[in-house]
Amino acid sequence: MIIHGKVYDATSYMNKHPGGSDLLVKGRVEDATEVFDHSKHSDKAKEILKALPVGTLAIPPDAATDQR
């Protein structure tokens, strides 16, 4: 999932997520920043997220100027 431009692998946390794994599955195919920010996550949740990063999202140069 993508939150604030960082890519996270939440697979190991899916069965522990208080809102259920369905929310994490839904967030895996789109940017989940807005949902994450509006869900009022606790400091503990933010600490858990820090342990799950796999990289930073890179946007190809031509995608940034795509005017579809």
C-alpha positions as a printed NumPy array, in Angstrom:
array([[  0.   ,   0.   ,   0.   ],
       [  1.101,   3.599,  -0.54 ],
       [  0.933,   6.205,   2.225],
       [  2.622,   9.606,   1.883],
       [  4.704,   8.404,  -1.077],
       [  6.11 ,   5.394,   0.758],
       [  5.32 ,   1.81 ,  -0.189],
       [  4.465,  -0.57 ,   2.658],
       [  4.033,  -4.337,   2.815],
       [  1.295,  -4.813,   5.395],
       [  0.931,  -8.55 ,   4.758],
       [  2.299,  -9.503,   8.172],
       [ -0.135,  -7.118,   9.886],
       [ -3.318,  -7.96 ,   7.989],
       [ -4.778, -10.339,  10.577],
       [ -3.951,  -7.94 ,  13.421],
       [ -5.503,  -4.78 ,  11.932],
       [ -8.349,  -3.609,  14.221],
       [-10.459,  -2.553,  11.237],
       [-10.061,  -5.928,   9.575],
       [ -7.91 ,  -7.142,   6.741],
       [-10.466,  -6.023,   4.126],
       [ -9.425,  -2.403,   4.623],
       [ -5.781,  -3.239,   3.985],
       [ -6.647,  -5.305,   0.924],
       [ -8.679,  -2.419,  -0.487],
       [ -5.804,   0.008,   0.109],
       [ -3.216,  -2.109,  -1.657],
       [ -4.126,  -0.993,  -5.184],
       [ -4.415,   2.741,  -4.686],
       [ -2.858,   5.527,  -2.673],
       [ -4.153,   5.063,   0.869],
       [ -2.829,   8.377,   2.242],
       [ -6.194,  10.111,   2.529],
       [ -7.885,   7.132,   4.169],
       [ -4.965,   6.656,   6.587],
       [ -4.908,  10.341,   7.568],
       [ -8.664,  10.576,   8.092],
       [ -8.836,   7.388,  10.163],
       [ -7.251,   9.029,  13.22 ],
       [ -4.613,   6.347,  13.732],
       [ -2.943,   6.165,  17.127],
       [  0.754,   6.781,  17.708],
       [  1.119,   3.013,  18.122],
       [ -0.393,   2.444,  14.677],
       [  2.067,   4.921,  13.178],
       [  4.937,   3.085,  14.888],
       [  3.728,  -0.234,  13.456],
       [  3.625,   1.335,   9.99 ],
       [  7.251,   2.476,  10.35 ],
       [  8.294,  -1.184,  10.581],
       [  6.615,  -2.125,   7.282],
       [  8.228,   0.04 ,   4.547],
       [  9.637,  -1.518,   1.406],
       [ 10.465,   1.587,  -0.617],
       [  9.508,   4.982,  -1.944],
       [  7.07 ,   5.475,  -4.801],
       [  8.767,   6.67 ,  -7.976],
       [  6.666,   8.285, -10.673],
       [  8.047,   7.885, -14.213],
       [  8.865,  11.332, -15.699],
       [  6.326,  10.963, -18.524],
       [  3.548,  10.02 , -16.064],
       [  3.958,  13.326, -14.229],
       [  3.106,  15.24 , -17.416],
       [  0.495,  12.851, -18.816],
       [ -2.588,  14.919, -19.721],
       [ -5.133,  12.14 , -20.369]])
